[in-house]
Amino acid sequence: MVLVNQFKFFFNCFFLIIALSQFVTYLRVGFLFTYIAPLAFVLTITMMKEAWDDFQRYRRDKDVNEKVYQRLTTNGEFENILSERIKVGNIIKVNQNERIPADLVLLYTTEHESANVFLRTDQLDGETDWKLRKSIDFTQNYYHANQQLTNLLESYIIAEPPNNLIYNFKGK
């Protein structure tokens, strides 16, 4: 796949065509090595860079997947869970200055009056500024009145299928 992507670049494709033309006897200008070696060198360096990037991505993913978060259990207590074990329907407690481990719906925040939080979406869109998000009014008020979320474990959310529109969400 890396090679296919490399030949989408004009110069790599150009040098490949020139190198392949040297296999035709009446088009041959010099030694075949002088045409293939530079192309092979550039492709080798590029593949090594891609392999290094993949290895770095693997290490970052492993670190993120081994991070511990807290999940609400049916008895109303929080248990520790690795982020790789988070499933759809889990209620996860996210503390201040903690990375959000997955696509989450904000049910409750400690900001009782405004029910707002500020978060960074740099892993999604590359922007490092803070974005304002508001919790769901019903669950915010429910928790504030009852001091528990365990009854919400029987609830469900109807949401649109996954898409690349990170600023729009339609659900109920």
C-alpha positions as CSV (number, residue, x, y, z in Angstrom):
1,M,0.0,0.0,0.0
2,V,2.9,2.3,0.7
3,L,4.3,1.8,-2.8
4,V,0.9,2.5,-4.4
5,N,0.6,5.8,-2.4
6,Q,4.2,6.8,-3.4
7,F,3.5,6.5,-7.1
8,K,0.6,9.0,-6.7
9,F,3.3,11.6,-6.6
10,F,4.3,13.0,-10.0
11,F,8.1,12.7,-9.6
12,N,8.1,9.2,-8.2
13,C,5.8,8.1,-11.1
14,F,8.0,10.0,-13.6
15,F,11.2,8.3,-12.4
16,L,9.4,4.9,-12.4
17,I,8.5,5.4,-16.1
18,I,12.0,6.5,-17.0
19,A,13.4,3.4,-15.2
20,L,11.0,1.1,-16.9
21,S,11.8,2.6,-20.3
22,Q,15.4,1.5,-19.8
23,F,14.2,-2.1,-20.2
24,V,13.4,-1.4,-23.8
25,T,16.6,-1.9,-25.8
26,Y,16.3,0.9,-28.3
27,L,15.4,3.4,-25.5
28,R,18.3,2.5,-23.3
29,V,20.7,5.4,-22.7
30,G,23.0,4.2,-20.0
31,F,23.4,1.6,-17.3
32,L,20.1,0.4,-15.8
33,F,21.5,0.8,-12.3
34,T,21.8,4.6,-12.7
35,Y,18.0,4.8,-13.3
36,I,16.8,2.3,-10.8
37,A,19.1,3.0,-7.8
38,P,17.9,6.6,-7.1
39,L,14.2,5.5,-7.3
40,A,14.9,2.5,-5.1
41,F,16.8,4.7,-2.6
42,V,13.9,7.2,-2.3
43,L,11.3,4.4,-2.0
44,T,13.4,2.6,0.6
45,I,13.8,5.8,2.7
46,T,10.1,6.5,2.4
47,M,9.1,3.0,3.5
48,M,11.4,3.2,6.5
49,K,9.9,6.5,7.5
50,E,6.4,5.0,7.1
51,A,7.4,2.0,9.2
52,W,8.7,4.3,11.9
53,D,5.5,6.4,11.9
54,D,3.4,3.2,12.1
55,F,5.5,2.1,15.1
56,Q,5.1,5.4,16.8
57,R,1.4,5.3,16.2
58,Y,1.2,1.8,17.6
59,R,3.0,3.0,20.8
60,R,0.7,6.0,21.2
61,D,-2.4,3.8,20.7
62,K,-1.1,1.2,23.2
63,D,-0.6,4.0,25.8
64,V,-4.1,5.4,25.2
65,N,-5.7,1.9,25.3
66,E,-4.1,1.1,28.6
67,K,-5.3,4.3,30.4
68,V,-7.7,3.6,33.3
69,Y,-11.1,5.3,33.5
70,Q,-14.0,4.8,35.8
71,R,-17.3,3.1,34.6
72,L,-20.6,3.2,36.5
73,T,-21.8,-0.3,37.6
74,T,-25.4,-1.4,38.2
75,N,-24.9,-1.1,41.9
76,G,-24.1,2.6,41.6
77,E,-20.4,2.4,42.2
78,F,-17.5,3.2,39.9
79,E,-15.1,0.5,38.8
80,N,-11.8,0.9,37.1
81,I,-11.7,-0.1,33.4
82,L,-9.1,0.1,30.7
83,S,-10.1,2.4,27.8
84,E,-9.8,-0.5,25.4
85,R,-12.6,-2.2,27.2
86,I,-15.1,0.7,27.0
87,K,-18.2,-0.4,25.2
88,V,-21.3,1.4,23.8
89,G,-23.7,2.1,26.6
90,N,-21.1,2.4,29.4
91,I,-21.4,5.5,31.6
92,I,-17.8,6.8,32.0
93,K,-16.6,9.3,34.6
94,V,-14.2,11.8,33.1
95,N,-12.4,14.1,35.5
96,Q,-11.0,17.5,34.9
97,N,-7.9,17.7,32.6
98,E,-8.4,14.1,31.6
99,R,-8.5,13.0,27.9
100,I,-11.9,11.8,26.7
101,P,-11.4,8.1,25.7
102,A,-14.2,7.8,23.1
103,D,-17.1,9.5,21.5
104,L,-19.2,10.3,24.6
105,V,-22.5,12.1,25.3
106,L,-22.2,14.5,28.2
107,L,-24.8,13.5,30.8
108,Y,-23.7,15.5,33.8
109,T,-21.2,18.1,34.8
110,T,-20.4,19.6,38.2
111,E,-21.2,23.0,36.9
112,H,-24.8,23.0,38.2
113,E,-25.9,26.4,36.9
114,S,-24.6,26.4,33.4
115,A,-24.1,22.7,32.8
116,N,-21.3,23.6,30.4
117,V,-17.8,22.3,30.0
118,F,-14.8,23.4,27.9
119,L,-12.9,20.8,26.1
120,R,-10.2,20.5,23.5
121,T,-10.8,18.7,20.2
122,D,-7.2,18.7,19.0
123,Q,-7.2,14.9,18.4
124,L,-10.3,15.2,16.1
125,D,-9.7,18.4,14.1
126,G,-6.3,19.7,15.1
127,E,-7.6,22.8,16.7
128,T,-6.1,23.5,20.1
129,D,-8.6,26.1,21.3
130,W,-11.3,25.2,23.9
131,K,-14.8,24.3,22.7
132,L,-17.9,24.9,24.8
133,R,-20.2,21.8,25.3
134,K,-23.4,21.6,27.2
135,S,-24.7,18.5,29.0
136,I,-28.2,17.1,28.4
137,D,-30.7,19.1,30.4
138,F,-32.7,16.1,31.5
139,T,-29.8,14.1,32.9
140,Q,-28.2,17.2,34.4
141,N,-31.4,18.0,36.3
142,Y,-32.0,14.3,37.2
143,Y,-28.6,13.9,38.8
144,H,-28.8,17.2,40.6
145,A,-32.2,16.1,42.1
146,N,-31.4,12.4,42.9
147,Q,-27.6,12.4,43.2
148,Q,-27.3,9.2,41.2
149,L,-27.2,8.0,37.6
150,T,-27.8,4.3,38.1
151,N,-31.4,4.5,36.9
152,L,-30.1,5.9,33.6
153,L,-28.4,2.5,32.9
154,E,-31.8,1.3,31.6
155,S,-32.1,4.3,29.3
156,Y,-31.0,4.5,25.7
157,I,-30.0,7.1,23.2
158,I,-31.1,7.1,19.5
159,A,-28.2,8.5,17.5
160,E,-27.4,8.8,13.8
161,P,-24.8,6.3,12.4
162,P,-21.1,7.3,12.5
163,N,-20.1,10.0,10.1
164,N,-17.3,12.5,9.6
165,L,-19.4,15.6,10.7
166,I,-17.8,16.2,14.0
167,Y,-19.7,19.5,14.7
168,N,-23.2,18.0,14.1
169,F,-25.0,15.4,16.2
170,K,-28.6,14.4,15.7
171,G,-30.1,12.2,18.4
172,K,-32.7,11.8,21.0
